[in-house]
């Protein structure tokens, strides 16, 4: 008789096998863990789906899920809403629910009021302003007449870090006879405010804590606005301006010159519907001794010698990004002679099919630029006249004329694949090519062969899909 058929009294009876549980020993995820998982269900995008629909859906699956969702105030601390002239009960109820369930959490709220009828106030705005002590990241796109209703938040913004204000209205400063200072100082006291964005109007219309601001994206400006903001925001590190107007300055004597000691990133753009704005009056009025990144996009107006002189004052510049500009190759080369600190150069010219630049007259990226970037172009001496001795990353558009210069392009890249620390020469580490035309097999093969030298090479396809060939 088998011993297995008569287990001893000391042998415990076999335990029935069960499929392994995915819910842990208790058979259920703890409410706290389930609540944290819910946060992974929403993306960072500020839209109705991620800030309203998903939280509501999670709270309707079952009583346990509802308890887990409601117990997580972070899930309800973000809200993106569209207002109408007549406040609906459903929208008011949503705002009330979110403000209650978010507890004491800092709030991130986007509010859009773009459809009439408009008025000086809105019940939803009033409810939000009652919780202004919890505002952290706020975006308001409203009729300008509604901005004055924000007077109640003055000195009640202890957590506000990022603020964006926008309007469809044409905004101008009021005449002195109707000027009311209290209508313009609601955001003046916000001890943590660091980022300010204004859409379709100048921030100089309102009072802000300029001395503490670090980042200002201005989505509609001119030369006067740009210089005024730099003059006020002494501690700005980033400024980007979409110029809808240029010069001449309305009051040249008021801003003869701005020397900003903290700005490290400066972006200049124009809107697609007006890329020929004249900004030549801006460059001679700026000195930015700490600037590290300069980006210029969609500026198809004349640069002139003043731009070269501006570059000559950028002794700390590390990244120069030129995209769809009318800067001629010879002016760019003259400017690059002054940028010995540059480590990254991006020059993306207009496509040869662009109506302003026919294929036989492509701007910027030409044989002249390629030869200028080739080491020892200016002098037989290793360092004398060397262009961009510290360059490590290069991104260029290759149009029809540059595509015909295979040898010049490859020679330029190869000349930068050696370094000499004693002489202060850096080695080119990354090259990205954006073709506007078919490069041909020979060009591509020569580029691929550069991987043997340890160079990281990217070629972007004509369909804007990058192919890494290193």
DRENDO-1510 file (C-alpha; in Angstrom, 1 decimal, always signed):
<recs>
REC; n; res; u; v; w
REC; 1; UNK; +0.0; +0.0; +0.0 .
REC; 2; UNK; +1.3; +3.4; -1.0 .
REC; 3; UNK; +2.2; +5.8; +1.7 .
REC; 4; UNK; +0.6; +8.5; -0.4 .
REC; 5; UNK; -2.8; +6.8; +0.1 .
REC; 6; UNK; -2.7; +7.2; +3.8 .
REC; 7; UNK; -1.3; +10.5; +4.8 .
REC; 8; UNK; -0.2; +10.9; +8.3 .
REC; 9; UNK; -1.9; +13.1; +10.8 .
REC; 10; UNK; +1.0; +15.5; +10.5 .
REC; 11; UNK; +0.5; +16.0; +6.8 .
REC; 12; UNK; -1.9; +18.9; +6.0 .
REC; 13; UNK; -4.6; +18.2; +3.6 .
REC; 14; UNK; -3.9; +19.5; +0.0 .
REC; 15; UNK; -5.1; +23.0; -0.7 .
REC; 16; UNK; -7.3; +23.3; -3.8 .
REC; 17; UNK; -5.4; +25.2; -6.6 .
REC; 18; UNK; -6.7; +28.5; -7.8 .
REC; 19; UNK; -5.7; +30.7; -10.7 .
REC; 20; UNK; -3.3; +33.4; -9.5 .
REC; 21; UNK; -5.0; +36.6; -8.6 .
REC; 22; UNK; -4.0; +39.8; -10.2 .
REC; 23; UNK; -5.5; +41.8; -7.4 .
REC; 24; UNK; -3.0; +40.9; -4.6 .
REC; 25; UNK; -3.6; +38.8; -1.4 .
REC; 26; UNK; -6.8; +40.7; -0.5 .
REC; 27; UNK; -8.4; +40.0; -3.9 .
REC; 28; UNK; -8.8; +43.7; -4.5 .
REC; 29; UNK; -6.5; +46.6; -5.2 .
REC; 30; UNK; -6.3; +49.0; -2.3 .
REC; 31; UNK; -8.3; +52.2; -2.9 .
REC; 32; UNK; -5.2; +54.3; -2.6 .
REC; 33; UNK; -3.4; +52.3; -5.4 .
REC; 34; UNK; -6.5; +52.3; -7.6 .
REC; 35; UNK; -6.7; +56.0; -7.1 .
REC; 36; UNK; -3.1; +56.5; -8.3 .
REC; 37; UNK; -3.7; +54.2; -11.3 .
REC; 38; UNK; -6.6; +56.6; -12.3 .
REC; 39; UNK; -4.1; +59.4; -12.7 .
REC; 40; UNK; -2.3; +57.4; -15.4 .
REC; 41; UNK; -5.6; +57.3; -17.4 .
REC; 42; UNK; -5.4; +61.0; -18.2 .
REC; 43; UNK; -2.9; +62.6; -20.5 .
REC; 44; UNK; -1.3; +66.0; -20.0 .
REC; 45; UNK; -3.4; +67.6; -22.8 .
REC; 46; UNK; -5.8; +70.2; -21.5 .
REC; 47; UNK; -9.0; +69.3; -23.3 .
REC; 48; UNK; -12.5; +68.2; -22.4 .
REC; 49; UNK; -11.7; +64.5; -22.8 .
REC; 50; UNK; -8.8; +64.4; -20.4 .
REC; 51; UNK; -10.1; +66.9; -17.8 .
REC; 52; UNK; -13.9; +66.1; -17.7 .
REC; 53; UNK; -14.9; +63.0; -19.6 .
REC; 54; UNK; -12.3; +60.6; -18.2 .
REC; 55; UNK; -12.7; +61.6; -14.6 .
REC; 56; UNK; -16.4; +61.3; -14.9 .
REC; 57; UNK; -16.2; +57.9; -16.6 .
REC; 58; UNK; -13.9; +56.5; -13.9 .
REC; 59; UNK; -16.3; +57.6; -11.2 .
REC; 60; UNK; -19.3; +55.8; -12.8 .
REC; 61; UNK; -17.9; +52.2; -13.3 .
REC; 62; UNK; -18.9; +51.0; -9.9 .
REC; 63; UNK; -19.1; +52.1; -6.3 .
REC; 64; UNK; -15.5; +51.1; -5.5 .
REC; 65; UNK; -14.1; +53.0; -8.5 .
REC; 66; UNK; -16.3; +55.9; -7.7 .
REC; 67; UNK; -14.9; +56.0; -4.2 .
REC; 68; UNK; -11.3; +55.7; -5.5 .
REC; 69; UNK; -11.8; +58.5; -8.1 .
REC; 70; UNK; -13.5; +60.9; -5.7 .
REC; 71; UNK; -10.9; +60.4; -3.0 .
REC; 72; UNK; -8.1; +61.6; -5.4 .
REC; 73; UNK; -8.3; +65.4; -5.5 .
REC; 74; UNK; -5.5; +65.6; -8.1 .
REC; 75; UNK; -7.9; +63.9; -10.6 .
REC; 76; UNK; -10.2; +66.9; -10.3 .
REC; 77; UNK; -7.6; +69.7; -10.2 .
REC; 78; UNK; -7.6; +70.2; -13.9 .
REC; 79; UNK; -10.4; +71.6; -16.0 .
REC; 80; UNK; -10.8; +72.8; -19.6 .
REC; 81; UNK; -14.2; +74.5; -20.3 .
REC; 82; UNK; -16.0; +76.5; -23.0 .
REC; 83; UNK; -18.2; +79.3; -21.8 .
REC; 84; UNK; -21.3; +80.7; -23.5 .
REC; 85; UNK; -23.1; +83.9; -23.0 .
REC; 86; UNK; -25.9; +82.3; -21.0 .
REC; 87; UNK; -24.4; +80.0; -18.3 .
REC; 88; UNK; -25.8; +76.5; -18.5 .
REC; 89; UNK; -26.7; +74.6; -15.3 .
REC; 90; UNK; -24.6; +71.7; -16.5 .
REC; 91; UNK; -21.4; +73.8; -16.9 .
REC; 92; UNK; -22.0; +75.5; -13.5 .
REC; 93; UNK; -22.5; +72.1; -11.9 .
REC; 94; UNK; -19.3; +70.8; -13.4 .
REC; 95; UNK; -17.3; +73.7; -12.1 .
REC; 96; UNK; -18.8; +73.3; -8.6 .
REC; 97; UNK; -18.1; +69.6; -8.6 .
REC; 98; UNK; -14.4; +70.0; -9.7 .
REC; 99; UNK; -13.8; +72.8; -7.2 .
REC; 100; UNK; -15.2; +70.7; -4.4 .
REC; 101; UNK; -13.6; +67.4; -5.3 .
REC; 102; UNK; -10.2; +69.0; -5.9 .
REC; 103; UNK; -10.0; +69.9; -2.2 .
REC; 104; UNK; -7.0; +72.1; -1.5 .
REC; 105; UNK; -5.0; +71.0; -4.6 .
REC; 106; UNK; -3.4; +73.7; -6.9 .
REC; 107; UNK; -5.6; +74.3; -9.9 .
REC; 108; UNK; -4.8; +74.1; -13.6 .
REC; 109; UNK; -7.8; +75.6; -15.6 .
REC; 110; UNK; -8.3; +76.6; -19.2 .
REC; 111; UNK; -11.3; +78.8; -19.9 .
REC; 112; UNK; -12.4; +79.8; -23.4 .
REC; 113; UNK; -15.2; +82.3; -24.1 .
REC; 114; UNK; -15.3; +82.8; -27.8 .
REC; 115; UNK; -19.0; +82.7; -28.7 .
REC; 116; UNK; -21.4; +85.6; -28.2 .
REC; 117; UNK; -23.3; +87.0; -26.4 .
REC; 118; UNK; -20.6; +88.5; -24.3 .
REC; 119; UNK; -20.9; +90.5; -21.1 .
REC; 120; UNK; -18.7; +92.0; -18.4 .
REC; 121; UNK; -18.9; +89.0; -16.2 .
REC; 122; UNK; -19.9; +85.3; -16.0 .
REC; 123; UNK; -21.1; +83.1; -13.2 .
REC; 124; UNK; -18.4; +80.5; -13.9 .
REC; 125; UNK; -15.7; +83.2; -13.7 .
REC; 126; UNK; -17.1; +84.3; -10.4 .
REC; 127; UNK; -16.9; +80.7; -9.0 .
REC; 128; UNK; -13.3; +80.3; -10.2 .
REC; 129; UNK; -12.3; +83.6; -8.7 .
REC; 130; UNK; -13.7; +82.6; -5.4 .
REC; 131; UNK; -10.9; +79.9; -5.4 .
REC; 132; UNK; -8.1; +82.1; -6.8 .
REC; 133; UNK; -5.9; +81.2; -3.8 .
REC; 134; UNK; -5.5; +77.8; -5.5 .
REC; 135; UNK; -4.8; +79.0; -9.0 .
REC; 136; UNK; -1.5; +77.6; -10.3 .
REC; 137; UNK; -1.6; +77.4; -14.1 .
REC; 138; UNK; -4.4; +79.5; -15.6 .
REC; 139; UNK; -5.4; +80.2; -19.2 .
REC; 140; UNK; -8.2; +82.7; -19.9 .
REC; 141; UNK; -9.3; +83.4; -23.5 .
REC; 142; UNK; -12.1; +86.0; -23.1 .
REC; 143; UNK; -13.7; +89.1; -24.4 .
REC; 144; UNK; -11.5; +91.9; -23.1 .
REC; 145; UNK; -14.4; +93.6; -21.4 .
REC; 146; UNK; -14.5; +90.6; -19.0 .
REC; 147; UNK; -11.0; +91.1; -17.8 .
REC; 148; UNK; -12.0; +93.9; -15.4 .
REC; 149; UNK; -14.1; +91.5; -13.4 .
REC; 150; UNK; -10.8; +89.9; -12.2 .
REC; 151; UNK; -10.4; +92.8; -9.8 .
REC; 152; UNK; -11.5; +90.6; -7.0 .
REC; 153; UNK; -8.4; +88.3; -7.3 .
REC; 154; UNK; -6.0; +91.2; -6.5 .
REC; 155; UNK; -3.6; +90.1; -3.7 .
REC; 156; UNK; -5.3; +86.6; -3.7 .
REC; 157; UNK; -2.9; +84.7; -6.0 .
REC; 158; UNK; -0.3; +83.1; -3.7 .
REC; 159; UNK; +0.1; +80.0; -5.8 .
REC; 160; UNK; -0.1; +81.4; -9.4 .
REC; 161; UNK; +2.9; +80.3; -11.4 .
REC; 162; UNK; +1.8; +80.4; -15.0 .
REC; 163; UNK; -0.7; +82.8; -16.5 .
REC; 164; UNK; -2.0; +83.1; -20.0 .
REC; 165; UNK; -4.5; +85.8; -21.2 .
REC; 166; UNK; -6.0; +86.0; -24.6 .
REC; 167; UNK; -8.7; +87.8; -26.5 .
REC; 168; UNK; -10.2; +88.3; -30.0 .
REC; 169; UNK; -10.7; +92.0; -29.3 .
REC; 170; UNK; -8.6; +94.9; -30.6 .
REC; 171; UNK; -7.1; +96.1; -27.3 .
REC; 172; UNK; -5.8; +99.7; -26.9 .
REC; 173; UNK; -4.9; +101.7; -23.9 .
REC; 174; UNK; -7.8; +103.8; -22.7 .
REC; 175; UNK; -7.7; +107.6; -22.8 .
REC; 176; UNK; -6.6; +109.3; -19.5 .
REC; 177; UNK; -10.2; +110.5; -18.9 .
REC; 178; UNK; -11.6; +107.0; -18.6 .
REC; 179; UNK; -8.5; +105.3; -17.1 .
REC; 180; UNK; -9.2; +103.3; -14.0 .
REC; 181; UNK; -6.1; +101.9; -12.3 .
REC; 182; UNK; -8.0; +99.2; -10.5 .
REC; 183; UNK; -9.0; +97.7; -13.9 .
REC; 184; UNK; -5.4; +97.0; -14.7 .
REC; 185; UNK; -3.7; +95.9; -11.4 .
REC; 186; UNK; -5.5; +92.6; -10.6 .
REC; 187; UNK; -2.4; +90.5; -11.4 .
REC; 188; UNK; +0.2; +92.9; -10.0 .
REC; 189; UNK; +0.7; +90.9; -6.8 .
REC; 190; UNK; +1.5; +87.3; -7.5 .
REC; 191; UNK; +4.6; +86.3; -5.6 .
REC; 192; UNK; +5.2; +83.0; -7.5 .
REC; 193; UNK; +4.3; +84.1; -11.0 .
REC; 194; UNK; +7.1; +83.3; -13.4 .
REC; 195; UNK; +5.5; +82.7; -16.8 .
REC; 196; UNK; +3.2; +85.2; -18.6 .
REC; 197; UNK; +1.6; +84.6; -22.0 .
REC; 198; UNK; -0.5; +87.2; -23.8 .
REC; 199; UNK; -2.5; +86.4; -27.0 .
REC; 200; UNK; -3.5; +89.2; -29.3 .
REC; 201; UNK; -2.6; +92.1; -27.0 .
REC; 202; UNK; +0.5; +93.5; -25.3 .
REC; 203; UNK; +1.0; +92.6; -21.6 .
REC; 204; UNK; +2.2; +96.2; -21.0 .
REC; 205; UNK; -1.5; +97.2; -20.9 .
REC; 206; UNK; -1.9; +95.4; -17.5 .
REC; 207; UNK; +0.3; +95.6; -14.4 .
REC; 208; UNK; +2.3; +92.5; -13.6 .
REC; 209; UNK; +5.2; +91.8; -11.2 .
REC; 210; UNK; +7.7; +92.4; -13.9 .
REC; 211; UNK; +10.8; +92.0; -11.7 .
REC; 212; UNK; +10.1; +88.3; -11.0 .
REC; 213; UNK; +9.0; +87.1; -14.5 .
REC; 214; UNK; +11.2; +84.6; -16.2 .
REC; 215; UNK; +9.4; +83.5; -19.3 .
REC; 216; UNK; +7.1; +85.6; -21.7 .
REC; 217; UNK; +5.7; +84.2; -24.9 .
REC; 218; UNK; +4.1; +87.2; -26.7 .
REC; 219; UNK; +1.8; +86.0; -29.5 .
REC; 220; UNK; +1.1; +89.4; -31.0 .
REC; 221; UNK; +3.7; +92.2; -30.7 .
REC; 222; UNK; +5.9; +94.8; -32.3 .
REC; 223; UNK; +9.3; +96.3; -31.8 .
REC; 224; UNK; +8.0; +98.7; -29.2 .
REC; 225; UNK; +6.4; +95.9; -27.2 .
REC; 226; UNK; +9.5; +93.8; -27.4 .
REC; 227; UNK; +11.8; +96.5; -26.1 .
REC; 228; UNK; +9.3; +97.6; -23.5 .
REC; 229; UNK; +9.0; +94.1; -22.1 .
REC; 230; UNK; +12.8; +93.6; -22.0 .
REC; 231; UNK; +13.1; +97.0; -20.2 .
REC; 232; UNK; +10.5; +96.0; -17.6 .
REC; 233; UNK; +11.4; +92.3; -17.1 .
REC; 234; UNK; +14.9; +92.6; -15.9 .
REC; 235; UNK; +15.1; +88.9; -14.8 .
REC; 236; UNK; +13.6; +87.4; -18.0 .
REC; 237; UNK; +15.4; +84.3; -19.2 .
REC; 238; UNK; +13.1; +83.5; -22.1 .
REC; 239; UNK; +11.3; +85.7; -24.5 .
REC; 240; UNK; +9.5; +84.7; -27.7 .
REC; 241; UNK; +7.6; +87.2; -29.9 .
REC; 242; UNK; +5.4; +86.7; -32.9 .
REC; 243; UNK; +5.8; +90.1; -34.6 .
REC; 244; UNK; +2.6; +91.3; -36.3 .
REC; 245; UNK; +4.1; +94.7; -36.8 .
REC; 246; UNK; +7.6; +96.0; -37.1 .
REC; 247; UNK; +9.0; +99.6; -37.1 .
REC; 248; UNK; +9.5; +102.4; -37.1 .
REC; 249; UNK; +9.4; +102.8; -33.4 .
REC; 250; UNK; +6.6; +105.1; -32.2 .
REC; 251; UNK; +9.0; +106.7; -29.6 .
REC; 252; UNK; +12.6; +106.0; -30.6 .
REC; 253; UNK; +14.0; +108.2; -27.9 .
REC; 254; UNK; +12.2; +106.2; -25.2 .
REC; 255; UNK; +14.0; +103.0; -26.1 .
REC; 256; UNK; +17.4; +104.0; -27.6 .
REC; 257; UNK; +19.0; +100.8; -26.5 .
REC; 258; UNK; +18.2; +97.8; -24.2 .
REC; 259; UNK; +21.0; +95.8; -22.6 .
REC; 260; UNK; +19.5; +92.8; -20.9 .
REC; 261; UNK; +21.8; +90.9; -18.5 .
REC; 262; UNK; +19.7; +87.7; -17.9 .
REC; 263; UNK; +18.0; +86.7; -21.2 .
REC; 264; UNK; +19.3; +83.3; -22.4 .
REC; 265; UNK; +16.7; +82.3; -25.0 .
REC; 266; UNK; +15.2; +84.7; -27.6 .
REC; 267; UNK; +12.7; +83.6; -30.3 .
REC; 268; UNK; +11.6; +85.9; -33.2 .
REC; 269; UNK; +8.7; +84.8; -35.4 .
REC; 270; UNK; +6.2; +86.3; -37.8 .
REC; 271; UNK; +2.7; +85.0; -38.6 .
REC; 272; UNK; +2.2; +83.0; -41.8 .
REC; 273; UNK; +0.0; +85.7; -43.3 .
REC; 274; UNK; +2.8; +88.4; -43.0 .
REC; 275; UNK; +6.3; +87.1; -43.2 .
REC; 276; UNK; +7.9; +90.3; -44.6 .
REC; 277; UNK; +7.7; +92.4; -41.5 .
REC; 278; UNK; +10.7; +94.8; -41.3 .
REC; 279; UNK; +12.5; +94.2; -38.0 .
REC; 280; UNK; +15.8; +95.9; -39.0 .
REC; 281; UNK; +15.2; +98.6; -36.4 .
REC; 282; UNK; +15.1; +96.0; -33.6 .
REC; 283; UNK; +18.6; +94.5; -33.9 .
REC; 284; UNK; +20.8; +97.6; -33.3 .
REC; 285; UNK; +18.8; +98.4; -30.1 .
REC; 286; UNK; +19.6; +95.1; -28.4 .
REC; 287; UNK; +22.6; +93.9; -26.4 .
REC; 288; UNK; +22.1; +90.4; -24.9 .
REC; 289; UNK; +25.4; +89.4; -23.3 .
REC; 290; UNK; +24.1; +86.2; -21.7 .
REC; 291; UNK; +22.1; +84.9; -24.7 .
REC; 292; UNK; +22.6; +81.2; -25.4 .
REC; 293; UNK; +19.8; +80.4; -27.9 .
REC; 294; UNK; +18.6; +82.6; -30.8 .
REC; 295; UNK; +15.7; +81.3; -33.0 .
REC; 296; UNK; +14.4; +83.2; -36.0 .
REC; 297; UNK; +11.4; +81.7; -38.0 .
REC; 298; UNK; +9.4; +82.9; -41.0 .
REC; 299; UNK; +11.2; +86.2; -41.3 .
REC; 300; UNK; +11.5; +86.8; -45.0 .
REC; 301; UNK; +12.4; +90.5; -44.9 .
REC; 302; UNK; +15.8; +92.1; -45.3 .
REC; 303; UNK; +18.2; +91.6; -42.5 .
REC; 304; UNK; +21.0; +94.0; -43.4 .
REC; 305; UNK; +24.3; +94.7; -41.8 .
REC; 306; UNK; +22.7; +95.6; -38.5 .
REC; 307; UNK; +21.9; +91.9; -37.9 .
REC; 308; UNK; +25.5; +90.9; -38.4 .
REC; 309; UNK; +26.5; +93.6; -35.9 .
REC; 310; UNK; +23.9; +92.2; -33.5 .
REC; 311; UNK; +25.4; +88.7; -33.8 .
REC; 312; UNK; +28.9; +90.2; -33.1 .
REC; 313; UNK; +27.6; +91.1; -29.6 .
REC; 314; UNK; +26.4; +87.6; -28.8 .
REC; 315; UNK; +29.6; +86.3; -27.2 .
REC; 316; UNK; +27.8; +83.4; -25.3 .
REC; 317; UNK; +25.5; +82.1; -28.1 .
REC; 318; UNK; +25.5; +78.3; -28.3 .
REC; 319; UNK; +22.5; +77.6; -30.6 .
REC; 320; UNK; +21.5; +79.5; -33.7 .
REC; 321; UNK; +18.3; +78.3; -35.4 .
REC; 322; UNK; +17.2; +80.0; -38.6 .
REC; 323; UNK; +14.1; +78.6; -40.3 .
REC; 324; UNK; +12.6; +80.1; -43.5 .
REC; 325; UNK; +14.5; +83.3; -43.4 .
REC; 326; UNK; +15.7; +85.6; -46.2 .
REC; 327; UNK; +19.2; +85.9; -44.8 .
REC; 328; UNK; +21.7; +85.7; -47.6 .
REC; 329; UNK; +24.5; +83.2; -47.3 .
REC; 330; UNK; +27.2; +85.9; -47.3 .
REC; 331; UNK; +25.5; +87.8; -44.4 .
REC; 332; UNK; +25.2; +84.6; -42.5 .
REC; 333; UNK; +28.9; +83.7; -43.0 .
REC; 334; UNK; +29.9; +87.2; -41.8 .
REC; 335; UNK; +27.7; +86.8; -38.7 .
REC; 336; UNK; +29.1; +83.3; -38.0 .
REC; 337; UNK; +32.6; +84.7; -37.9 .
REC; 338; UNK; +31.7; +86.3; -34.6 .
REC; 339; UNK; +30.1; +83.2; -33.0 .
REC; 340; UNK; +33.1; +81.3; -31.7 .
REC; 341; UNK; +31.0; +79.9; -28.8 .
REC; 342; UNK; +28.3; +78.3; -31.1 .
REC; 343; UNK; +27.9; +74.5; -30.6 .
REC; 344; UNK; +24.6; +74.0; -32.7 .
REC; 345; UNK; +23.7; +75.5; -36.0 .
REC; 346; UNK; +20.3; +74.9; -37.7 .
REC; 347; UNK; +19.7; +76.5; -41.1 .
REC; 348; UNK; +16.4; +75.5; -42.7 .
REC; 349; UNK; +15.8; +77.5; -45.8 .
REC; 350; UNK; +12.5; +77.8; -47.7 .
REC; 351; UNK; +11.8; +75.0; -50.1 .
REC; 352; UNK; +12.8; +75.8; -53.7 .
REC; 353; UNK; +9.2; +75.6; -54.7 .
REC; 354; UNK; +8.4; +78.6; -52.4 .
REC; 355; UNK; +7.1; +81.4; -54.5 .
REC; 356; UNK; +9.6; +83.9; -53.1 .
REC; 357; UNK; +12.7; +81.8; -53.8 .
REC; 358; UNK; +12.9; +80.0; -57.2 .
REC; 359; UNK; +15.1; +76.9; -57.4 .
REC; 360; UNK; +18.0; +78.9; -59.1 .
REC; 361; UNK; +18.1; +81.4; -56.2 .
REC; 362; UNK; +17.8; +79.4; -53.0 .
REC; 363; UNK; +18.7; +81.5; -49.9 .
REC; 364; UNK; +21.3; +80.7; -47.2 .
REC; 365; UNK; +22.4; +77.1; -47.8 .
REC; 366; UNK; +24.7; +77.4; -50.8 .
REC; 367; UNK; +28.1; +76.2; -51.9 .
REC; 368; UNK; +29.5; +79.4; -50.4 .
REC; 369; UNK; +28.2; +78.5; -46.9 .
REC; 370; UNK; +29.4; +74.9; -47.2 .
REC; 371; UNK; +32.9; +76.0; -48.1 .
REC; 372; UNK; +32.9; +78.6; -45.3 .
REC; 373; UNK; +32.0; +75.9; -42.8 .
REC; 374; UNK; +34.9; +73.7; -44.1 .
REC; 375; UNK; +37.8; +74.1; -41.8 .
REC; 376; UNK; +40.7; +76.1; -42.9 .
REC; 377; UNK; +38.6; +78.0; -45.4 .
REC; 378; UNK; +39.7; +81.4; -44.3 .
REC; 379; UNK; +43.3; +80.6; -43.4 .
REC; 380; UNK; +46.0; +77.9; -43.6 .
REC; 381; UNK; +46.5; +78.3; -39.8 .
REC; 382; UNK; +44.5; +75.9; -37.7 .
REC; 383; UNK; +42.7; +78.5; -35.7 .
REC; 384; UNK; +43.2; +81.8; -37.4 .
REC; 385; UNK; +39.8; +82.7; -39.0 .
REC; 386; UNK; +38.3; +79.4; -38.1 .
REC; 387; UNK; +34.5; +79.4; -38.5 .
REC; 388; UNK; +32.6; +77.9; -35.5 .
REC; 389; UNK; +35.5; +76.1; -33.8 .
REC; 390; UNK; +33.2; +74.5; -31.2 .
REC; 391; UNK; +30.4; +73.3; -33.5 .
REC; 392; UNK; +29.1; +69.9; -32.5 .
REC; 393; UNK; +25.6; +69.7; -34.1 .
REC; 394; UNK; +24.6; +70.8; -37.6 .
REC; 395; UNK; +21.2; +70.7; -39.3 .
REC; 396; UNK; +20.8; +72.0; -42.9 .
REC; 397; UNK; +18.2; +72.1; -45.6 .
REC; 398; UNK; +19.6; +70.8; -48.9 .
REC; 399; UNK; +17.9; +72.3; -51.9 .
REC; 400; UNK; +18.6; +71.8; -55.6 .
REC; 401; UNK; +21.8; +73.9; -55.7 .
REC; 402; UNK; +23.2; +72.4; -52.5 .
REC; 403; UNK; +22.3; +68.9; -53.7 .
REC; 404; UNK; +24.5; +69.4; -56.7 .
REC; 405; UNK; +27.5; +70.1; -54.4 .
REC; 406; UNK; +28.0; +66.6; -53.0 .
REC; 407; UNK; +31.8; +67.0; -52.8 .
REC; 408; UNK; +31.5; +70.4; -51.0 .
REC; 409; UNK; +29.0; +69.0; -48.5 .
REC; 410; UNK; +30.9; +65.9; -47.7 .
REC; 411; UNK; +34.3; +67.7; -47.6 .
REC; 412; UNK; +32.8; +70.2; -45.1 .
REC; 413; UNK; +31.5; +67.4; -42.8 .
REC; 414; UNK; +34.7; +65.4; -43.0 .
REC; 415; UNK; +36.8; +68.4; -42.2 .
REC; 416; UNK; +35.0; +68.7; -38.9 .
REC; 417; UNK; +35.4; +65.1; -37.8 .
REC; 418; UNK; +38.7; +65.6; -36.0 .
REC; 419; UNK; +39.2; +67.5; -32.8 .
REC; 420; UNK; +42.1; +69.2; -31.1 .
REC; 421; UNK; +41.4; +70.1; -27.5 .
REC; 422; UNK; +44.7; +71.9; -27.2 .
REC; 423; UNK; +43.7; +74.2; -30.1 .
REC; 424; UNK; +40.1; +74.5; -28.9 .
REC; 425; UNK; +38.6; +72.6; -31.8 .
REC; 426; UNK; +35.4; +70.5; -31.3 .
REC; 427; UNK; +34.5; +67.5; -33.2 .
REC; 428; UNK; +31.2; +67.4; -35.2 .
REC; 429; UNK; +29.0; +64.8; -33.5 .
REC; 430; UNK; +25.6; +65.0; -35.2 .
REC; 431; UNK; +24.4; +66.0; -38.7 .
REC; 432; UNK; +20.8; +66.2; -39.8 .
REC; 433; UNK; +19.9; +66.8; -43.5 .
REC; 434; UNK; +16.4; +68.0; -44.6 .
REC; 435; UNK; +16.2; +67.6; -48.3 .
REC; 436; UNK; +13.9; +69.7; -50.4 .
REC; 437; UNK; +14.7; +67.7; -53.5 .
REC; 438; UNK; +15.7; +64.1; -54.3 .
REC; 439; UNK; +19.3; +63.9; -53.1 .
REC; 440; UNK; +20.2; +61.0; -55.3 .
REC; 441; UNK; +21.9; +57.7; -54.4 .
REC; 442; UNK; +25.5; +59.1; -54.5 .
REC; 443; UNK; +24.7; +61.8; -52.0 .
REC; 444; UNK; +23.0; +59.4; -49.6 .
REC; 445; UNK; +25.7; +56.7; -49.9 .
REC; 446; UNK; +28.4; +59.3; -49.1 .
REC; 447; UNK; +26.4; +60.5; -46.1 .
REC; 448; UNK; +26.0; +56.9; -44.8 .
REC; 449; UNK; +29.7; +56.3; -45.2 .
REC; 450; UNK; +30.3; +59.0; -42.6 .
REC; 451; UNK; +29.0; +56.6; -39.9 .
REC; 452; UNK; +32.3; +54.8; -40.2 .
REC; 453; UNK; +33.9; +58.0; -38.6 .
REC; 454; UNK; +31.5; +57.7; -35.6 .
REC; 455; UNK; +29.2; +60.5; -36.9 .
REC; 456; UNK; +25.5; +60.5; -36.0 .
REC; 457; UNK; +23.7; +61.2; -39.3 .
REC; 458; UNK; +20.0; +61.7; -39.9 .
REC; 459; UNK; +18.3; +62.2; -43.2 .
REC; 460; UNK; +14.7; +63.4; -43.1 .
REC; 461; UNK; +12.6; +62.0; -45.9 .
REC; 462; UNK; +10.7; +64.2; -48.3 .
REC; 463; UNK; +7.6; +63.2; -46.4 .
REC; 464; UNK; +9.0; +64.7; -43.1 .
REC; 465; UNK; +9.7; +61.2; -41.7 .
REC; 466; UNK; +13.3; +61.0; -40.3 .
REC; 467; UNK; +15.5; +58.1; -41.1 .
REC; 468; UNK; +18.5; +57.5; -38.9 .
REC; 469; UNK; +21.3; +56.2; -41.0 .
REC; 470; UNK; +24.1; +56.0; -38.4 .
</recs>
